[in-house]
Amino acid sequence: MNILLGPHFRYEEEVLYPALRVFLGEYVDQLITEYDEVIKTAKAYVELLNKGRLKDKEGEEAAKAARALLVHVSNCDGLAILSERLGEKDLQNLGEKLLSMRK
């Protein structure tokens, strides 16, 4: 999870969300709080998947976690669209920081 999602999580929380504060104001603080829950959910999901075979209750928990993560993915798309309103220089900077975090 850290390899695949870590750079994405870090980029959004440290770079994208602050850049969108110009449009979203204090709502960014709520996004960051929600992000903590997304990370907690992703970690719990990985723990369940690492068990291999799940009991029925654990399978239900895994499905619930997957749905919660899908809501975050959907919200990310909306934020990406909103980020298109930033200037060319700001967009270039965002892209460079994302590449840096992926490395």
N, C-alpha and C positions, 0 to 999 in steps of 0.2 A: 504494500500500500504506500509506503513512504517513497519508493522509487517512482511509482506510477502517478500517484496523486499528490505527493508532498510538494513538488514544485508548483502545481496548479493551486493548491490550497494557499501556499505561501504568497504566490503572485497576487491572487485575488485579495487576500487579507492585507498585505503590506503595500501593494501598488495600485491595483485597480480600484478597490473601494475608496481609498483616499482621493484618487483622481476624480472619482464620480461625486465627491462631496459637493462640488460646485453645482451639480444638478439636484442632488438628493438631500443636501444639508445634514441635519442630525439623524436622518434615517440610516445613514451609514453606520452609526453606532449600533443600531438594531441589527443590521446585516452582520456585523462582526460578532455580536452576541449569538445570533443564529448559527453563524459559522462554527462556533465552538461546539454547538450541538451536532452539527453535520460531522465534524471530525470525531466526536464521541460515538456517533452512530456508525460511522465507517469502521472505527476500531472494533466495535462490538460485532459488526458484520463479519469482519475478518476472523475474529475469534470463533464465531460460529462455523464459518466455512472451514477453518483449520481442524475442526473436530472430525471431519469426514462424513460419517453417518450421523444424521440428526434425528432426535426424537420428534414426534409430531409438534409438540409445543415449541421446540427450538426451530423447526421448519417454519412455523408461523411467525416467530420472532425474526427470522432471516428475511422472510417475505415482507414483513412490515418495515424492516430496516431498508430493504431495497426500494420500496415505494417512497420512503422518506428521502432517500438519496436522489431519486428521480425528480422529486419536487425541487431539490437544489439545482439539479442539472437544468431543469426548465427555467428556473429563475436566472441562472447564469446566462442563458441565451438572451433574456431580456436585457440584462446588464451589458452584454456585448453590443446589442443594438444601440443602447443608450450611449455607449462609449464612442460610437461613430460620430457623435455630435462634437467631440473634442477636436481641437485643431490638429493639423497635419504634424506639427512638431511634437505635440503631446502623444499622438498615436505612435509616432516613430519611437519615442522614448518608452512607451508601454511595451512595444514589440521587443525592443532591445533588452528590457528588464526581464521579460518573460523568457527569452532565449538564454539569458544569463542564469536564471533560476533553474532552467531545465538542464543546463550543463552541470 
